[in-house]
Amino acid sequence: MATVRFFAAAAEAAATDGTALDAATIGDLRARLVARYGAEFERILNRCSLLVNGTRATDDAVPLAGSDAVDVLPPFAGG
């Protein structure tokens, strides 16, 4: 199972800071997260960056292994 960590608004929408899920790809992971956490989470997820083991995953076809760590990062503001 991939370990998924939520930050900021994503953690708030999911009402947790993380979970573990079986998913074959980033696209599969997105679908499973939306099914679990609902429409408000989906709205936020669509604006988030996903990092797999510290590397940004921009393609839903990126494969996931059970040992992978995925960070869900909403846009941050600041200076």
C-alpha positions in Angstrom: 0.0 0.0 0.0 1.2 3.5 -0.9 1.4 5.9 2.0 -0.4 9.1 1.3 0.2 12.3 3.3 -2.2 15.3 3.1 -1.1 18.9 3.8 -3.0 22.1 4.5 -6.4 22.3 2.8 -6.2 18.7 1.6 -5.8 17.4 5.1 -8.7 19.6 6.2 -10.9 18.3 3.5 -10.0 14.7 4.2 -10.3 15.3 8.0 -7.0 13.4 8.3 -3.3 13.9 7.6 -2.8 10.7 5.8 -3.9 7.2 4.7 -2.6 4.1 3.0 -4.1 2.9 -0.3 -3.5 0.2 -2.9 -3.3 2.0 -6.3 -1.6 1.0 -9.5 -1.1 4.5 -10.9 -1.5 8.2 -9.8 -4.7 8.3 -11.7 -6.0 5.2 -9.9 -4.9 6.8 -6.6 -6.8 10.1 -7.4 -10.0 8.1 -8.2 -9.7 6.1 -4.9 -9.1 9.3 -2.9 -12.1 11.0 -4.4 -14.3 7.9 -3.8 -13.2 7.9 -0.1 -13.2 11.6 0.7 -15.9 13.1 -1.6 -16.6 16.1 -3.8 -15.0 18.8 -1.6 -11.8 16.8 -1.5 -11.9 16.4 -5.3 -12.2 20.1 -5.7 -9.0 20.6 -3.7 -7.2 17.6 -5.1 -7.6 19.0 -8.7 -5.5 22.0 -7.6 -2.9 20.0 -5.7 0.6 18.8 -6.7 1.4 15.2 -6.1 4.9 14.1 -5.1 5.9 10.5 -5.3 8.9 9.9 -3.2 9.7 13.6 -3.4 9.4 13.8 -7.2 6.4 15.7 -8.8 4.1 13.4 -10.6 2.3 15.3 -13.4 1.0 12.3 -15.4 -1.8 10.1 -14.1 0.0 7.1 -15.8 2.9 7.3 -13.2 3.0 3.9 -11.6 2.9 3.4 -7.9 4.5 0.6 -5.8 3.4 -0.4 -2.3 6.4 1.2 -0.8 5.9 4.6 -2.4 5.1 7.7 -0.4 2.7 10.3 -2.0 2.4 13.8 -0.7 -0.7 15.8 -1.6 0.3 19.5 -1.6 -2.2 22.3 -2.2 -0.8 25.5 -3.7 1.0 27.6 -1.1 1.1 31.4 -1.0 3.8 33.4 0.5 6.9 35.3 -0.1 
